[in-house]
Amino acid sequence: MSGNRGSRRKRLSKLEFFEFPNSDSAVELADEYGYLPYMTERYLQMFGNEETIELLKANDQLNPITIRINTLKSSPSEVLGKLEKNGYEFTKIDEVLNAYKLIYDLPHEELVTQSSNRKPKVKREWDKDTGIYSEDELDAELYSDDLDETGFARSKRELASLEWGQLEGKGKADVNTKEEKTDNKKPQQKKNDKKTKENTPSISEENKRERRLRKIYSSKIATLGSTHEYLMGKYYLQGHASMLPALYLNPEPDDLIIDMCAAPGSKTTQMAQMMENKGNIIATEIDDKRIKSLIYNLRRCAVRNTTVLNFDAQNLKKLGLNPSKILLDAPCSGEGVIRTDPSRKRTMHPTHIKRFMNTQLNLLKSAVEAVKTHGYIMYSTCSIAPEENEFIIQKILDRYPKIEIRPVNDNKGLPGFTEIFGQELHMDFLKARRYFPHIHDTHGFFYCLLYKNE
């Protein structure tokens, strides 16, 4: 990450999505680690060969399990005491108040899995010609980093296939009637399975040890998401990197804050906690299905200073509000959360990223026009792509002279890019922050704090 001379108001030659011809190295790495080749080629362009391999290996490690104690309902000593009695051990995350990381039963380096072996959560048809999955159900899944923080996010198809209330080892075949057992659908199912296998990329099977480790890891998440303390809202399962946007925005009790893409409420509940349920938060969410999880988490965590709006934040100015601070954790490709959702290695195509870029720019324009003078905007994504991060901010700097980048209180993250893919960016991106799986052992994240001048 290097910096060159860059003019703040200079119109840059190209701030669009970059896709390079695939080199032999990119194809080999894509095949070995289970990615689409265009992704590994871009990593090689960004990091070079050695660091790219480090990133790919880190993405195949399981992300640390972290929780945030909700001091609106309990104290760290009470919650940690209860969890420790149940066999859990935590260590404090220094830079985030009331945040703790689970210490695993097994050494972290042993909790490594070939994530590329995992099937996508939602079954999609593989297109051999384009090399991507169908887009039918993509948008709903690839919306934000908070998609699967609790470990319980499931698609409708998965929920429909679960055997609720069955004894372990029992399935439908064990409890169905004789008439149902003789249903003629079985041969057809085998035929469909064969067709699906032919249309999907070749992926090797996980070995027994990897399956055992993933089962142990998954059970840790599952039980932490079903304890009495969790269900009562005394703590929130939230990734370390996901806790930083609210920390950098620094909400205070007298603020009027808008959380532009709020569901499922991780950062909303965190800000309410930091504000001690004072001030006002307007939490907007365009997806009426996702808004249910937002409302549930606000109630579970005893948040009382928040109003929820089922609203398109791209039209924020229409609300006529004058917020002092805005949090925009923008919908993105989610390239930074491959540790949690390895299907993104193969389901994310350049067309999707371009679509997200358009939405991100519109949302940030809306935030800039709505925030009051001397107000702050925290822009973050769980993507490591410069096009979804620095390029979006640079377009805002070029369009709005009153907007400037302010530093955040962080000495662990790396600075943003000031030159990437041959494009010179503003030197103030040194004040932005980036987190990477292979460097910080977190999800990949980008953070940039913006300030509106007179």
HELIX and SHEET records of a PDB file:
HELIX    1   1 ASP A   24  TYR A   33  1                                  10    
HELIX    2   2 PRO A   37  PHE A   47  1                                  11    
HELIX    3   3 ASN A   49  ASN A   59  1                                  11    
HELIX    4   4 PRO A   76  LYS A   85  1                                  10    
HELIX    5   5 HIS A  108  GLU A  110  5                                   3    
HELIX    6   6 SER A  115  ASN A  117  5                                   3    
HELIX    7   7 LEU A  138  GLU A  141  1                                   4    
HELIX    8   8 ASP A  145  ASP A  148  5                                   4    
HELIX    9   9 LYS A  156  SER A  161  1                                   6    
HELIX   10  10 LYS A  172  VAL A  175  1                                   4    
HELIX   11  11 LYS A  178  LYS A  181  1                                   4    
HELIX   12  12 LYS A  185  ASN A  199  1                                  15    
HELIX   13  13 LYS A  208  LEU A  224  1                                  17    
HELIX   14  14 HIS A  228  LEU A  231  1                                   4    
HELIX   15  15 ALA A  241  MET A  243  5                                   3    
HELIX   16  16 LEU A  244  LEU A  249  1                                   6    
HELIX   17  17 SER A  266  MET A  274  1                                   9    
HELIX   18  18 ARG A  290  ARG A  300  1                                  11    
HELIX   19  19 ALA A  313  LEU A  319  5                                   7    
HELIX   20  20 GLU A  335  VAL A  337  5                                   3    
HELIX   21  21 ARG A  344  THR A  347  1                                   4    
HELIX   22  22 PRO A  350  ALA A  370  1                                  21    
HELIX   23  23 PRO A  386  GLU A  388  5                                   3    
HELIX   24  24 GLU A  390  ARG A  399  1                                  10    
HELIX   25  25 MET A  427  LYS A  431  5                                   5    
HELIX   26  26 PRO A  437  HIS A  440  1                                   4    
SHEET    1   A 4 PHE A  90  LYS A  92  0                                        
SHEET    2   A 4 ALA A  99  LEU A 102 -1                                        
SHEET    3   A 4 THR A  66  ILE A  69 -1                                        
SHEET    4   A 4 TYR A 235  LEU A 237 -1                                        
SHEET    1   B 2 TRP A 126  ASP A 127  0                                        
SHEET    2   B 2 ILE A 132  TYR A 133 -1                                        
SHEET    1   C 7 THR A 306  ASN A 310  0                                        
SHEET    2   C 7 ASN A 280  GLU A 285  1                                        
SHEET    3   C 7 LEU A 256  ASP A 259  1                                        
SHEET    4   C 7 LYS A 325  ASP A 329  1                                        
SHEET    5   C 7 TYR A 376  THR A 381  1                                        
SHEET    6   C 7 PHE A 445  LYS A 452 -1                                        
SHEET    7   C 7 ILE A 403  ARG A 406 -1                                        
SHEET    1   D 7 THR A 306  ASN A 310  0                                        
SHEET    2   D 7 ASN A 280  GLU A 285  1                                        
SHEET    3   D 7 LEU A 256  ASP A 259  1                                        
SHEET    4   D 7 LYS A 325  ASP A 329  1                                        
SHEET    5   D 7 TYR A 376  THR A 381  1                                        
SHEET    6   D 7 PHE A 445  LYS A 452 -1                                        
SHEET    7   D 7 ARG A 433  TYR A 435 -1                                        
SHEET    1   E 2 GLU A 419  ILE A 420  0                                        
SHEET    2   E 2 GLN A 423  GLU A 424 -1                                        
END                                                                             
